């Protein structure tokens, strides 16, 4: 228990001991009200890790690592009836474990803006703006995925035109969709030039406003769709790539 606790704590230190490493934990706490299932990060805090007991770990595994919450994947040139009999032989005598409740979607609504900052040992300041949005698999989620591609992908996209070719530095705008049921964010972030922060923020807001006011052209939409399907196919062509393909 102590050995594994140390492994996780070291992983947490490695994640935080890099440029902008604390941003995700701070934004998670700021995006969700206290008590919401996603108001804390998956890796947890040092205090939680230190407080966890061996009994806590045993109870957790008994609850969530039982056959009732498992999926068995079988690949190859097999006969389903034979496989089914072998599964019963090797796994059928394992108790199913407690029945798990299916959580309902609980998107945290925001009624006000939250602003926060922290200092880090980096050469460039970074500003991120985030919105809580519907989860993956919804129609709104698909629209947001297409919108992010139109805004950021390719030389003709709005953010690339406004920053990459018109400023002295290379801007990076990365819309992120996190597939943890209802913990999905739409992230707009950039490492900014110290001398041009206000100017660049105004430009970014103008790009977003133009996108919302005027919409997109048919050419932009088709380009985003083509990229979407191409990434999906490329993901499916690799073993395990179906997980990556879901992120587009």
N, C-alpha and C positions, 0 to 999 in steps of 0.2 A: 504493500500500500504506500509506504513512504517513498519507495523507489519510483513508482509511477507518478506519485504526486510531484516529485522533483522533476520528472520529465516534462510534465505539463507546465510547471512553473517556469522551467527553462525555455520552453517553447513560447510562453507568454513574454518573457524578457526579450527573446530574440525578435518577436514581432514588434515590440514597443521600442527597441533600441535600433531603429532605422528611421530615416527621414519621414516625417509625418506619421509615425507609427502609432500615435495615440489618438489619431483623428477618429477612427472607426468607433472606438469605445466611447468617446465623448459624444459623437453624433447619435449613437444608439440610445444613450441615456437621455439625450435631449429630445429625441423624436417620439418617445413613448412615455405615457404616464406611469407613475410608480405602480407596480403590481401587474402591469401588462406582461404577458409571456416573453416579449422581446424587449423589455426595458433593460435587459442586461445581455452581455455578449455570451456566445456559446462557451468560450473558454473560461469565463468567470473571472472573479477577482482573486487576488492573492489571499485576502481574508477568507473567502469562501473555500479556497483550496486548503488552507491551513486548518479550517474548522471541520472539514469533512472527516468522518470516522470510518472505520472498517465496516461497521454495521450499515452506515449510509450507502456505501458502495455495494454491499451485498444486496440490500433491499432494492437498489436501483436496477441491478442486473436481473434480479428475480422478476421484477415488474416489466422491464422493457426488453430483455434479451431472451424471452421465452419463445417457443414455437408459435404462440398466438400472434406474435408481432414480427414474424420472420417470413422471408420469401426465398424459396429454393429455386435456383436457376440451373437448368440442365441443357447442355448443348451437345450436338453431335448427331450422327446417323443412328438414332435409337427408335425403338418401338414403344409408343406411349403406354401400352398395357403392361409391358415388362418393367418399364421405369416406375410405374405406379406401384407395382408389387414390391420392388426393391426399396422404394421410399417408405412404404409401410413397414417393411422388415427392419430397416436400419433406423428409422426415426419415429415409427408409430407408437413406441412404448414411452416416449418422453412426454411428461405431463404438459398440457397446453399452457398452463400459467393463468394468471388473472386476466379477465376481459378488460380491454382498454377502451376508454371513452374516446370518441371521435370529436375533436375540438371543432367548434364552429369558427368561421372566418371572423376575425376581429380587427379590422383596419382602424388604427388609431387616428381619429380625426383631430386635426389641428385647428384651433380657434385663434391662435396668435403666433407670431414669429418668435423664434428662439435664437439668440445670438450668443456665441461664446468664442473664446480664443485661448490659445496657450503658446508659450514660447518654446522653440526647439533649436537645436544646433544645425541649422540649414542655411544655405546661401540665398534661397529665394523664398519669399512668403507664398503661402498657398491659401486660396479662398475656395470654399465649397458651399454650394447651396443644394439642399435636399428637400424632397417632397415625399410624403407617404402616399403610395399609389396602390391600386388593386393588384392582386396576386397574379402569378403566372397562370396562363390558361384562360384568362378572361378576355373578352373582346377589347376592353380598355387597355389591358396589358399588351396586346398585339399592336394596337395603335401607338402606344408609347414606344414600343420597340422600333417601329417604322419611323416614328418622329425622331428618335435619337440617331438613327442611321442617316436620315436626311440632313440633320443639323451638323453632324460631325464627320461623316465618312466621305472621302473623296475630295479632290481639289476644288470642286465646285460647291461644296457644302457651305452653309452660312458661316459657321465658326471658322472654318479653314480660310475662306476668303477674307474674313475680317481680321484674322490674327496672324496666321502662318506666313502670309505673303506681304503683310503691311507693317510688321513690327520687326524689331531687331532681335527678337527671341522666338523660339518655337513654342507655341502654345499647345497644350494637350487638354482636350475636352473629352471626358470619358463618362457617358451615361452608363450607369450600372444597374442591373436588375438582379436582386438576390432572391434565389428560389427557396425560401424557407416559409412556404405556405403564405401567410399574410404579411411577412416581413419583406416587403418589396419597396425599394426606394428608387427614385429618379434622381440621379446625382449629376450635378453640373459643377466641375471643379477645374482649377487651372493653377499652375505655378506662374506667378505674375512678376513682371518687372517692377522692382522696388520704386522706380521713379514714375511709373505710369499706372499705378493701381487704380486711381479714381477714373482716369480716362478709359482704361480697359473694362472696368466694371460697367461704365455707362454704355460702351460699345456692345458688351455682351447682352445687356438688357435691351438694347435697341434691336439686336438680332432676334432675340426671343419675341419681342413685341411684333416685329415684322412677320415672323413665322405665324404667330397667333392671329394677326389681323388679315394677312393676305393668303395664308395657307401655302400649298405647294403646287408645283406644276405636275402635269401627267408624266413628264420625263423624269423628274425627281422621284416620284412615287415608284415608277417602274424600275429605276436604278436600285432603289432600296429593296424592292421585292426580289429582284434578281440576286442581289447580294445575300438576302435572307435565305433563299432557296439553295444557293450555292454553298453557303456555310452549313446548312442542314445536311446536304448530300455529302460534303466532305467529312462531317462528323460521323455520319452513318457508315462511311467506308472504313473507319478504324474500329478496332475492338474496343468496346467501352465508349465509343464516340457518341453514343446516343445521349449521354449525360451532357456533353459539350453542346450538342445540337439544340438542347432544350434552352440554352442560354440566349439564343437569338430570337 
